[in-house]
């Protein structure tokens, strides 16, 4: 394991995005969103995905380096955007900016996006709203991974439903998690570090647990494996709740904007060739000041979180965390140590650099 600084990794990704045809201003946005994941300790969605999810897809022709952010329908508080298979990070930032602008003027704003691509951590966009003093929400559909309750076929994406709320603390309340028991990006992370999956995360077509991460990833592609919804398989641990939330995100990410859904998001034509994924997103911003004083809201939100953290702990637990706190603590730590990168990530970044002819020397070389 080696460590690279935030600034150096952000600089490298920006240079590499430019080398593959992304305009400089957009490359800055893409690099900023990706590095934010590593800053927060979310290794499943940061530099580890840089080459396979973004660079490789651009080179394969299933994702456009130039982002055409086209507003196809608009009202005072709403808009529908066609992203034309451009960079999801750029689309996400621009869509949330537009959402916030509408909320500033009318108290609430919502933007729906179709024909987009993977936009990184959803928490980045919810944080944009929270940092501006708004309640922010976003969700996205994705490649089919989750099986319905009582089913074994991967039908729904990991479909995060993400909420950002400002507080009077040093960090906002940011709830950013998949509606599956574990996100697909974490399965990819386990495959990179050769770690076995916990039983119950992934099942095969017979409903049996799959613990080999590489087998699981291959199974997502051919339909022989599926992620369990949040809560797990069946109803005993309320897996139907995760299934329901995932379905709600799927509907809001497709039906409002006339986008693709379920199996149509698998990125493969009938003849087996690759095609754009056509992912959909939605963004919501609420102006807190239309309800109450922002400072009062932040204090109440902070009081709620502090009381929760101060409540009675289980015997073997050191502390209670609230959403966004662990990510903030990771940021404070990694600001000093840098981003940890295992051998697989090192090799992936070196391969991207060499393929694109980017002049950059990593700390481990």
N, C-alpha and C positions, 0 to 999 in steps of 0.2 A: 504493500500500500504506500502510495506517495501522495503528496499534497501540493496543489497549485493554488495561487491566489485568485480571488474573485476577478480582479482587473485583468490579469493575464488570460484567464480562460474566456472572459467576455471579449477581449480583444481578438483572440484566435477565432472564436466563432463568428465574429463580425467579418473578419477577413475572409474566412471560408465561405460564408454566405455570399459575399460580394463576388468571390471567384466563381461561384456557380450561377451567377446572374441576378442575384437579389440587389436592388438599388441600395446605396449606402444608408439612406435614412431608414429604409425598411429593415436592413440588416442589423442596425442598431437596436431596433425594437425586438426583433427575433432573439438576438443575443441577450438582451436585457431580461426578457421573459424566461428564457431557459436558465440563465444563471441564477435567477431568483429562486428557482426550485432547489438548486444546490445550496444556496444560502440558507434556506429554511430546513435543510436536512432531508428533503424529499428526493432521494437519489434515484427514484424510479422514473422521474420526469425531467431530469436535467441533462447534463453533458453526456450521460450514458445513452441517451436516445438521439443525440445530435446527428450522427451519421445514418443509422438505419431508418429513422422515422422522417427525416427532413432532407438531408443531402442526397441519399440514395433515391428517394422518391422523386426529387427534382430531376435527377439524372435519368431516371426511368421514364420520365415524361408524364407521370400521373399527378404531378403537382406543379403549379406555375410559379416561377420565381418572381414574376411581376404580378402584383396584386391589384386587380380591378375591383374596387369597392363601389359597387353600383347600387344606389338607392332606387328600388323599383316601385316602391309604394310608401307614402308618408302621410301622416297626420300630425296634429300638434303634439301629441304625446307618444306617438308610435312610428315605427318605420320597419320596412322589410328590405333586407339587403341581399343581393346576389354577389357572392365572393368570387365566382368564376374560377374555383379551384386554386386560389392564391394562397399566400402564406397565412395560416390560421392565427399566428401571433399578431400580425398586422391587422387582420380583420377584427380580432378580439379587442385590441386597444382602441381602434377607431370606432367600433360599435359601442363600447362602453363609454367612450368620450361623447358620442352622440346621445346616448341614453342619459348621461349626467346633464348634458346641455338642456335636454327636454325637461328633465326633472327640476332644474334650476328655474326654468320659466313657468312650468305648470304644476310643480309639486311632485310629479311622477313621470317616469319615462320607461318605455320598453321597446327593445329592438330585437327582431328575429332575423336570423341569417340562414341562407341555404347555400349549397355548393361550396362549402368551405373544407378546410383540412384541419388536422390536429392542432389545437391551439395552446398546448402546454398545460400548466397547472391552472385550473379554473380559479383558484384562490387569488391569482394575480389580478384578475378583473374585479372580483369582489372587493379586494383591497383598494383598488383605484377609487371605488365609490366610498368606502369607509374613510379613506384618507381625506376625501373631499367633504366629509361630514354628512354622508348619505348612507342609507341602508342599501347595500348592493346584493343582487342575486344573479347567478348565471347557471346555466346547465348546457350540456352538449350530449348528443348521441355519439355512437362510435361503432367500430366493427363489432359484429355479433360475438358475444362471449358468454352472457348469462343465460342459464336455463330457467324457464318459468317454474314456479312451485309445482311439484309433482311431475315435472318434465325432465328430460336429459339432453335436449337439443339446444345448442347455443343460438339464441334468438335476439337477445337485447345486448346493447353495448354496456360498458361499465357505468355509463351515464351519471356523472356526479351532479348532485344538487347542492350548490355552494352558496353560502350566505356570509356576508361581511357586515359587521356592526361596529361603529366607532365607540370607544370607551375613554375614560379619563386616565387609563393606564398607558404604559409605554408601547403597548401593542393592542391591536384591534381584536375583537372576537371574530375569528375566521374559521368557519366550519367548511372544510374542503375534503370531501371523501366520496369514494365511489358508492354506488348503490349495490355493488356486489360485495361478497365477504372479503375480497381483496381485489385490488385493481390489476389490470392486465400488465401494467408497467412494473408492478412488483414481481410478477411471475417472471418477466424478462430479466429483472435484477437478480432473482434467485438463479436463473439459468446462467447468467454471466459469472456468478460467484460459486457455481456448482453446489448449491445448497438445496436440500430436499424440502419439498412443500409440506406444510402441516396437513394431515388427513382432514378432509372436509372442505378444503378450498376449491378443489377441482374434482369433477366426477367424469366417468366415461359413459358410454351409451347404455351400460348396464346399471348405472347408478352407483358404481364402485369408486372408491377414492383413487385419485392419481397423485402421486407424490414426486414424480420426476418432472422437473420444470420444463425440460426440453420436449418431453413427450406431450406435456400439456399444451405448450405453444404450438406444436405441430397439429395437435388435435383440435385446437381452435380453428386452424385453417381448413382442415378437412371435415370438420363437424363431428369428430369422434370424442371430443372433450368439451366440457362447459364449466364455467365458474358457477359456484353457488351464489344465490342472492344474499344480501345482507340479512343475517339471522340464520342462514344455513338452509340445508335441504329439508323439505317438508314443513310442517306447521308447529312442531313441538317448541322450537325456539323462534317462532314468528318469522320464518323466512318469507312468508307472503307479504310482509311489510316491505322488505327490500325489493321484492318483485313488483309490488304496487308502485313504489317510488320510482323505480327504473322505468316502468311503463309510462308514468306521468311525464318524466323527463323526455322520453322518446316522442310522446305526442306533442309536447311543447317545442321540441327541436325539429319537428317535421310538419305537423299539420298547420301551424300558423303561417308558415312561409312556403308551403307547397313543395317541401323537400323530400328526399329519400328517407327510407326507414327500414329497420330490421335487416333482413338478408340482402337487401339492395345496397347495403353499406359495406359489403365484403371486399370491394375493390377488385373483383374478378369478373370477366366476361364469361359467357357460356362456353367459349372455346378455350378457357383457361388463361387467356392473356389478361394482363393487369390493366386497370382503368382507374380514373379518379374516384375517390371515396364518396364525395358528395355529402359531407357531414353537415349537420345543422346545429346552430347554437341559439340561445336566447339570453338576453341581458335585461335586468330590471334595476332601476334606481328610484329611491324614495327620499324626498327632501324632508328630513326630520324637523326642520324649523317650521314647517307648515302645521305640525302637531304640537310642538312644545319648544322651549329654549334648548338649543343644542347642548349647552354646558350642563343643563339639568339632566338631559337624557344620558349624556356620557357618564355623569356621576352615578345615576341609578344603575346603568348597565355595569359600571365598574363595581358598585356595591354588591350587585347580584353575583358577579364572578368571584369577588373576594370572599363572600359568605360561603359560596360553594366550596372554595378551596380550603376554607377554615373549618369545614364540617368534619365530623368524626371519621377517622380513617380506619381501614381494615388493619388487623394486627401486623401483617407483614409488609405494609406499604409505607413508604417514606412520606409521600405527599399526594395530593390530588391536583390534577391539571385541568384547565379549561381550554377550549378550542383556540388554537393560535399561540398558546403559551410555549409549548415545546418547540414550535418552529422559531419563535423569537429567541429562545434560549440557544437553539442550534446556530442561529445567526450570530449571536454574541460570541459563541465559541469558535465558529468557523471564520469569523472576521480576524481572529488571531492565528488560527492554525492553517487556514486554507481549506480547499475542497479535497476530501479523500477520494483517491481513484485507484481501483484495483487494476490488475494486469489486463483484463479484458477491455476495460474502458481505455486504458493507455493505448492498446493496439488499435482500437477502433478510431481514436483521434489521430493517431499517426497515419493510419490508412487514408483517412479523409484528407489530411494535409498533403500526403504524397500524391494522391490521385488528382488533387486540384492545383498542385504546384504552389502552395502557399509557403512563403518563407517564414518559418516560425520554429523555435527550438523549445521543446518542453523541458521542464525541470528535471525529469528522470533520465534525460539523454546525456 
